[in-house]
Amino acid sequence: MRHGLAATGVVLFVCAVVALFSWLSYSDKRDRLAALTSREIADVVSYSDGYVDVRWPSGSARVAYSGGDRLVGRKAQVAFDPADPSRAVLPGSDLLVETDRALGGVTFPAAVALLVVAAGAVRVLLARRRGAPVTASVRRIRVQSGLMVRSWLEFDGPVERWVPVYYDPVLVTLPSPAPVEMRGRVAVVEGVPVYPSGRVVTRHPRGRRVDNPTRPDPETVAPTGLPAQLRVDAVFLAPAPFVGVFWAYLDGSGFTGWVTATVVAAALGLWWGAFRGSDPS
C-alpha cells in the first residue's frame, strides 16, 4: 500500500507542477488577448521569418504566424488593441495556438490526477470489502507477462481461481500449498493482510510462471522497501521518452512539450507498476 501511495504522490506532484507552469503561461497569454478588443477585416500582404504583415484601414501589424505564407493575398479578421494597433492576432496565429496549448497543459494533468486518484480509491474500496473469514488452500506464484511481474495466489478447489496480489515480503517464504485465512478479498498470511491488485480470474494468468517451493528456506531474505520496488518499476520508464517524442510531434510543442510529456509518462509508468502490483522478488 505504501508503494501505491508513493507512486500516486509522484503522479500528483508532477501533474501539479505541470499544471502550475501551464496556468502561469495561460494567464499571461489570456491577459494579452484580453486587451485586443477591436475587430477589422485586414489584408495579409506578406510573410517572412514566421510573421505575417497585415494592414487594415486604421492600422497595420506584424503577427507571429507559423505557416502564414498560405494567407498572403487573402483577407482575414484581425483583433487588435485600439490603444496600440501593432498588437494584433489573426485566427490561427501563434499566440492563440499557444494559449490553447497552455490551457490544455492545465486540463490534461488535472484529468490525469483525477483518474489516478479515482482508480486508487476504487481499488482501496474494493479491497476493503470484508466477508466472513474462511480458510483456503493457496499457492503463491510469480507470473511475468511482458514487462510486468506480479504475485498471484492460486486457489485449490473444484474451480481453480487466481487472484493477483500486492507484493509483501511474507509471500516469499509462503509454502506451496499453504492454508491462509480469507477475509473477503484480503488474504491474511502469517497475520499480515495481503491485498488484491486486480480481479479474480478463472483462467491461468498468461506469462512465465514461477512457483514458490514446497518448503521455502526460512532464511531467505525478501526484498523490502521502496528502493526494491523502484528497481523493478524502472523498466516502465523506458517508453517515456518515446511517448514524449510522439506528443511533441502531435502537438507541435517542441522540446518543452517533449520534456513535459516525458516526465508525465515516466510518473504514470511508475504508478502503473504500483497499481498493478509489481513484484520485486
Beta strands, then each sheet from edge to edge (+ up, - down):
strand 1: 38-48
strand 2: 51-56
strand 3: 59-64
strand 4: 75-81
strand 5: 84-89
strand 6: 134-145
strand 7: 148-155
strand 8: 161-165
strand 9: 178-183
strand 10: 186-189
strand 11: 192-194
strand 12: 208-211
sheet 1: 3+ 2- 1+ 4- 5+
sheet 2: 8+ 7- 6+ 9- 10+ 11-
sheet 3: 8+ 7- 6+ 12-
end
